[in-house]
Amino acid sequence: MTMLTPRTPATLAPPGRPRRERKAAELESRTRLVGEHLAGISAAPGVRVLQSVDASPAGLTRAEATLRLERHGPNVVAQERAPRWYVQLAKAFRNPFIAVLVLLAAVMYWQDPADPGVVILSVMVGISGLLRFWQEYRSGRAAEALKQLVTTTCAVQRRAGSGCVPTTLEVPMDQVVPGDVVKLAAGDLIPADLRLLTAKDLMISQAALSGESLPVAKADTRVRDLGQQVTTDPVEADNLALMGTSVTSGTATGVVVATGSDTWFGSMAGSLVGERPQTTFDTGVRKVSFLLIRFMLVMVPVVFMINGLTKGDWEEAFLFGIAVAVGLTPEMLPMVVSANLARGAVAMAKRKVVVKRLHAIQNLGAMDVLCTDKTGTLTEDRIVLDRSLDVHGNEDGEVLEYGYLNAHFQTGLRNLMDRAVIDRAGEAEEVVVDTRFSLVDEIPFDFARRRMSVVLARNPLVGDAGHAEHAEHAEHVMITKGAVEEVLALCTHMTDRGERVELTEQLRWHVTRIAEDNNRRGLRVLAVATRTITDPRATYGVTDEDRLTLVGFLAFLDPPKADAARALEALADKGIAVKVVTGDNELVAARVCTDVGIDVGTVVLGPATDALDDAELRALAARTTVFAKVNPVQKARIVRALQAGGHTVGFLGDGINDAAALRDADVGISVDTAVDIARESADIILLEKDLTVLEQGVLQGRTTFGNTIKYIKVTASSNFGNVFSVLVASAFIPFQPMLAIMLLVQNLVYDIAQLATPWDRMDEEYLRRPRNWDAKGIGRFMVTIGPISSIFDIAMFLIMWHVFAANSEASQSLFQSGWFIEGLLSQTLVVHMIRTRKIPFIQSRASWPVMAMTVLAVLTGLWLPFSPLASSLGFVALPAGYFPWLIGVLLAYCTLTQLVKTWYIRRFGTWL
């Protein structure tokens, strides 16, 4: 068996060249070799191609497929995968906050290797990095497990053994092997590089390889074709279908000539993998991180200079400055973000929502417009054939028979309506037609024509002596089924009470009204037409779909879901506007939307959007609720228009015609029963096509985002207030207001307490609105709320100075111990003040993990000055009279914070 194994000539990538250049040269050489091989495959006759891969048109046996899978390996290419655990561990420590702490620890160690602050900083770095690693590692494994719930398969023809009749199996794409014969239909992803053996009206979307947005037509092919002229670009070959592309219409079979890294796509995969573009979530975290770092870089030198100038001990001032820098570093932010996303993904999985990209959770929470099809989302997605009607709207069994023939004999994309026709015909005893006809050819469905046709020949009766002559000269019958306006445009006659009459304008108006009357009843109507072909031949094409005779209509019912209205109301209550974007008839769409409580307004048709420029479409999209008869390009353009209007747009779709819109949306949402390319294009997969399931996912996304913002605002405001307090104390107190080691311990206890933040709950009011990053709002929050803590820090300074006479260097330990407890407790309690816009503990209570960590932090702070560690850390025991003052200060602090919170919400209309 001759198979391709590309090798890179050493001369193209000499070892002395830089690694990046060598890699580029190797990729270029490999791609060239694969291209040359595929060019040869394209030029060779189909029979020779089959021989070269040791295959036959009937496909491989299952034993042969197993051996080839062992020999060639899984059909996978280089892709984004989670790094090995030790690489992931190293990356967990790669963030600016960890770098700051490591630098400060190194400076402290250089100053004094025995300084306990080095140990404390090391513990903080270790906790932050290790917990972040664990969360990301666990979430990565969970994501991989969840993705297994969504498998991508392809139709492969295989035999149980030599000489056995081949059967078509759905095989996971990674198990496809060279020599497999693959069947293709609209909506399929191409699983490997294929040499087409047969093709009929095949259109391939090659945008992933060529950048060409329009589908490309492939040549109609037969097994014994002679190949084509050699081409230098395999993408241009009209008898090749390459991995990474997808079928938009038509049918085909092809033999696999290359899999995995040996494919054209695989040869380029090394240059395709890499860092994903930053999402809004990534950008927001980065902006906030560098805002806090800039704040630290400004304030720490100021604290250092004030302490050095007022105290005269520059070494102590330097250590104190380092401790302040540690206090200003939100080193737990990366861990909190990772934990939030991981927890969100796991929680969403329990609600039947699979997250393919973790950061899509935030976009789901920020979504304020959802574009969705109606079928299966607003309706039951359970199509039944309600009636088969003649041109006057009366029940007619002959129309059902023609509809059954069309659905039964087609080999392409069989949809729910085809199945409904077959099911209904099975109930009608008079419809027994599958043995009386044989398939000659078919013209598959595509989304531009919105119809499909089969051409049938009547089989000779058993015992007919002239059956050979009959078969040779028999008339062929074309049966076309599709959208009413598309089929009607091709009709010149109609069947009226058994007679074929000319379709005049008056009769055309009459039959159109019959279809529209059924549309208004909420029925989806397809037209059925026929044509008798007196000059039969072996193959037919789209141009043969003319001079048709209309025989009647098939009316289908897809009832609205019982809970659709409630789900839409719930989404509206969460601030999400639902827009229906469907390729269906406008009358059916309007009726279904009205039944589920959508204010339809004016229905806009897809073709009407083509005449609008971007600004006009943006204005139209903002005020329109229902778009009908929309093609894939128009769907994607509507999504982009809504985004240009400042909306975060989600798109829920499951068809090949939804793939472009899924990619363009801020968050693409599909279902596990969707066509391959729709699942691959989506960020989030619903295991049930249900808006109620989606609503739960949105709530989890907003909870994830809320807990992240909560930690950022608590930390930013607390740090800002602490710096204010330190500046005041440094300027007016003749000794250090707190030892550097005390500041480090305080930060360590506080940071550990914040580990429970991802497990907190959010108020229902917060979850009702979409949420987005607002760096400006975070800065405003920091300078408004932060100084409140400074007021009570200064109050505690005065209490310790005047009430407990801690006003000299001899009594500085008492002063420092008193401020340590007040600072830690106020910093811990403010979490509960900030986490909700309500009155904490009364109107809104934190989750039990947050409550438990709060109690632990408070008890630790109260215990340390009385513990065996007190003397080594510089603490002294506090008198009993201190604690009533402490309670009074904390109560006053909480009261003032609540008052400022109320004013802030009224003034700016927001809190978290």
Secondary structure by P-SEA (a helix, b strand, c coil): ccccccccccccccccccaaaaaaaaaaaaaaaaaaaaaaaaaccaaaaaaaaccccccccaaaaaaaaaacccccccccccccaaaaaaaaaccaaaaaaaaaaaaaaaaccccaaaaaaaaaaaaaaaaaaaaaaaaaaaaaaaaaabbbbbbbbbbcccccbbbbbbcccccccccbbbbbcccccccccccccccccccccccccccccbbbbbccccccccccccccccccccccccccccccbbbbbbbbcccccccccccccccccccccccaaaaaaaaaaaaaaaaaaacaaaaaaaaaaaaccaaaaaaaaaaaaaaacccaaaaaaaaaaaaaaaaaaaacbbbccccaaaaaaaccbbbbbcccccccccccccccccccccccaaaaaaaaaaaaaccccccaaaaaaaaaaaacccccccccccccccccccccccbbbbbbbbcccccccaaaaaaabbbbbbbbbccaaaaaaaccbbbcccccccccaaaaaaaaaaaaaaaaabbbbbbbbbbbbcccccccccccccbbbbcbbbbbbbccccaaaaaaaaaaaacbbbbbbccccaaaaaaaaaaacccccccccccccccccaaaaaaaaaaccccccccaaaaaaaaaaaaaaccbbbbbbccccaaaaaaaccbbbbcccccaaaaaaccbbbccccaaaaaaaaaaaaaaaaaaaaaaaaaaaaaaaaaaaaaaaaaccccccccaaaaaaaaaaaaaaaccccccccccccccbbbbbbaaaaaaaaaaacaaaaaaaaaaaaaaacccccccccaaaaaaaaaaaaaaaaaaaaaaaacccccccccccccaaaaaaaaaaaaaaaaccccccccccccccccaaaaaaaaaaaaaaaaaaaaaaaaaaaaccccc
